[in-house]
Amino acid sequence: MQLRDYQLDLVSRVHDAWRQGYKRPCIVLPCGGGKSIITADMAKRTTDNGKRVLFLVHRRELCEQIENTFRAYGVDMSLCHVGMVQTITRRLKKTEKPALIITDENHHCLAASYKRIYEYFDSHCVGVTATPVRLNGGGLGEINDCLLVGISAKELIARKCLSPYEYYAPPVADLSGIKSRNGDYAPEDIEVALAKPHIYGDVIGYYKMLSEGKKAICYCATIKHSKEMAEAFRDVGINAAHIDGTTPKGERAEMISAFRSGAIQILCNVDLISEGFDVPDCNTSILLRPTKSLTLYIQQSMRCMRYQEGKMAIIIDHVGNVHRHGLPDQNREWTLEPKPQRAKKNEVSIRQCPDCFYTHEPAPVCPNCGHIYEVEKKEIKEMQEIGLTLLNGKDMIFEKVKKYVSPDQCGTIQELYAFAKAKHYKPGWAYYQARKRGYLH
Ligand SMILES: [Zn+2]
């Protein structure tokens, strides 16, 4: 295994930061950017020099997974300790001083523990996360002293490290009355609103419409909610299963391997399936848990985007998370300091199609179904006229374009209109494509 260019660049930026006197830089890298490979590489360089590494995690399930990755990468595990931050902070004296401390996903509720560990050892530290924010939207300034922002999710899609996706956000219930507890929506309230037979029916209907037959992970609010959702899928003949943190380890492994093989098509869970869940042909995330946490939103929505040749990931958001946080691969500006609330709201600039619920970056036309947004109708009409007139005069184009298998083969606006006509797309589609390619200004 070799680091990709942008991964190597991040490693060298960490070393630069240390040289410049920063103590605790934090790498910002989207899911799919290779967090574990970068940290494994840094750990290997350290243990290759005979020095110790301490790797801090906040959940026990992550320890084994990281140890396996590191071992496979050639890290000397006799010099590398992977431990829970909650445990290490109580056993500082019994822990041998590491030359390097790596932190996976700083969790703010544990800030005091991280700080105690960093200050006790005074070693080189580095953190790594996809979303350097706290639940309340604040920054990580209390824990880290510099952010090293790596490649963006958009760029990872362009480089085929993540799959492209389609985002649909059809609401299935009124969630406006849900109260908050501990900074996020109260799971019991969500359960009351969403754990209902007719809502399960709607969720299944949308799944069948948007992603029938594909593997999906379904994120629910509570165990009861998740179990009932799985049952509702089974009732209509779709093989679904529920897993949660109390599912015995062996059983959990069996279910995940059944999901991998295709025997189970839909896995319902609360928040069990996150980092490191590796099923490349799982192409759908179903979101049934509204959350204020950008971290949770990104983890859950992007779980279906692991790269596979030709895959189009489908995100079905029934709880409006996209209106709270924006699209998962939207470019975000990260800072160590809390952001003013107003600036935060401006970040979310998306459009949702009233016809097909496709949710996308602002455009005059729904790129999915061709729905034309009100303000742009006049402009579109003009374009249609031009496009159609040109097309009528040149049937040669139509004959040629009919043979195209991909819209990428279209080289002009006329060809795009012809392609749309041949494929029975709505006319808005050609307009949108033409605009995206810069044929129109
Ligand atoms: Zn649409």
Residues whose N, C-alpha, C, O or C-beta is under 5 A from the ligand:
A	BS01	ZN	C353 D355 C356 F357 Y358 C366 N368 C369 G370 H371
